[in-house]
Amino acid sequence: MAEENKSPQAAASKPSAAGKSKPPAAEAAPAKAGAAGKAKPVPAKSAPERKGVYKPAEGRAEANPFKDSRTGAVESWFQERFALLNPIIDYLRKKEVPRHRLSFWYYFGGLTLFFFSIQIITGLLLLLYYRPTEAEAFARFVYIQTEVPYGWLIRQVHAWSANLMVLMAFIHMFSTFFMKAYRKPRELMWVSGFVLLILTLGFGFTGYLLPWNELAYFATQIGTEVPKVVPGGEFLVRVLRGGEEVGGETLTRMFAMHVVLLPGLVLLFLSGHLFLVQVLGTSSPIGYKEAGLIKGYEKFFPDFVAKDGIAWLIGFGLLIYLAVVFPWEIGVKADPLSAAPDGIKPEWYFWAQFQLLKDLKFEGGELLAIIIFTIGAIVWILVPFMDKKASREERSPLFTILGLLVLAFMIIGTFRVYLEYGW
């Protein structure tokens, strides 16, 4: 009877239970288990306690984002191992160079770099045999020219590439100036380029003495005398010479500057200059875009680089021709006790300044010449900041006239020295 009375009550309780809301899952599971009589309620497990510093998972970028690109076997091999350089190559492929009737001037900067590279290679080869001492310098110079296999060719290529490097640097500078490529935002490109030109001239001045022949000795003696007229110039002369007169110490110092100091400075400024060229791109002359004189654009890599390579091949052919057909003479060993011979003059890229010093042959004339050179150099390096019209993409005839005057001064002065002394 008890069991019969219990079942109707249980049956009556089912509808009321169904009408209620469903309990939370955490509580429903133990209740159901208890009703079935299978297991006791199990308490929820707490999360395990973390020990140490918790570091979330890192989302790293793909090491080689170009792995799925269609490339050849060789290019793919390099991409897998130098994936960091792929964005740089991709950037160079997207960079464009404007094409117009003055585009050929763009190649002289690359030619300057090419002849500088030749200087480094041939200079390293000459270092294998050269010794910068007063007793051995000239003898080793003759030994390289006459005894070392192809030593004469290496020496001639080194000498001619130095002259061609300076010539290309001057052409590059004036072409940049007249096309107003120094205008905003390329001011620092001009400044770094001018510093590179000064360092290039320093290469010529310090390397001139290294053969230790008569012409180089007395030319260096005259050249290092010039700063004496400036206040404090005596100290500068002693630093350059290593004493009161040009001697073995001077040769050692010139050699150190030529093979260590100047190359280091050139590589530093050259890296910055090339970086700015790649970031800021190639400039076109003022007004060419508006006048429709831009014929189009070509890819820097590989189109422009390939054309630059052709210019390098032409420059290399010219270099070998000059080295074989017009070799530089060995000269006579320097004798500090002998009198200076007639016709002593510096290298051709100093002839204009040399001629001005000759023209100002009065008391205080040398000091006046140095002041003119100093002011001229300061104005020249500050041209991008002074030429406001060019920065506004407007023609600036005043600065064009200034460039023409500087170019005329250098050409006329150089020609006058040539007429008087010859080559």
Buried (B, 14 or more C-beta within 10 A) or exposed (E): EEEEEEEEEEEEEEEEEEEEEEEEEEEEBBEEBEEEEEEEEEEEEEEEEEEEEEEEEEEEEEEBEBEEEEEEEEBBEEBEEEBEEBEEBEEBEEBBBBBBEBBEBBBBBBBBBBBBEBBBEBBEBBEEBBEBBBEEBBEBBBBBBEEBEEBBBBBBBBBBBBBBBBBBBBBBBBBBBBBBBBBEEBBBBBBBBBBBBEBBBBBBBBBBBBBBBBBBBBBBBBBBBBBEBBEEBEEBBEEBBBEEEBBBEBBBBBBEBBBEBBBEBBEBBBEBBBEBBEEEBBBBBBEBEEEEBBEEBBBBBEBBEEBBEEBBEEBBEEBBEBBEEEBBEBBEBBEEEEEEEEEBBBBBBBBBBBBBBBEBEEEEBBBBBBEEBEEEEEEBBBBBEEBEBBBEEEEBEEBBEBBEEBBEBBEEBBEBBBEEEEE
